[in-house]
Each structure stands twice: as C-alpha cells, then as structure tokens.
C-alpha cells in the first residue's frame, strides 16, 4: 500500500480569558491575556475565580453559541 498524505483545514474554537484594567481616574487602561482554554466551562470557571480575588471586579461570561 502506498503512503497517504493529506492536508486538511479544520476550525478550532478556543476561549481566551483576559484581564482589562482601567485606573480610577480613567487616565490609563491595559488588557492582558490570562490563558487559552479548550472549552467554555473551564474558561468561565477561571474567569469567575479570578474576579473573586479582586474586590469589586466584574466577571463577564459569554454564552455558548453552539
């Protein structure tokens, strides 16, 4: 049998948890990536957990569109 070589393009869904910060006076902002996750549940757990560490932080989950 002859060797088979095949190239495919596949869609990959990943979920990125980010941390957005704005100074109290609004003079500076920043956004950093915390991590990439393979599924929505894990990403939401991490985001929610991180938000509980900083008093007054907000957590904004996304809805699964699948």
N, C-alpha and C positions, 0 to 999 in steps of 0.2 A: 504494500500500500504506500502511496506517495504522501509525503508530509503535507499537511494543510496549514496554510497561513491565512488568517482572516483579520481584517481591521474593522472595528465597529465604533460607532459613536453612541454613547449612552448618556442619558440625562441623569444627573446626580443631584439630589437635594441635600442640603446641609443647613444647619441652623447656627447662626453666629450670635453669641451673647456679647453685647457691647456695653460700655460704661460711658455715659455722657455726663459731663460736669460743666456747670456754669457758676462763676463766682457770685457772691451775694449781691454785688453791685452791678453785675452783668458785663463787667469790663473784659472778662476772659472766659473762653469756653474750650473744652477739649473733649475728644471722643477716642476711646481706646477699645481694642478688641480683647475680650477676656478669653474666648475659646470657640472652637468649632465643634458641633455635635451632630451625630448621625440621625438623631431623632428629636422630635419636638418635645416629648416628655422630659428628656434629660436636660435640654436647653432651658425649659421653663423652670425646672427644679433648681438649676444652678442660678439662674437669674433671680428667682424669688429668694433663694437663700442669701445671695449677696446683698440684696436690697434690705434684708432684715438686720444687717450688720451696721448700716449707716442710718442713724436716726433721721427720719423724715424723707428717706429715699423712696422713690416710686418704682414699682415694677410694672412693666407693660408687656403682657404676653401677646402672642399672635394666635389667631385661630388656625387650626389645621385646615387647609383648603382641599385636601384630598378626600 
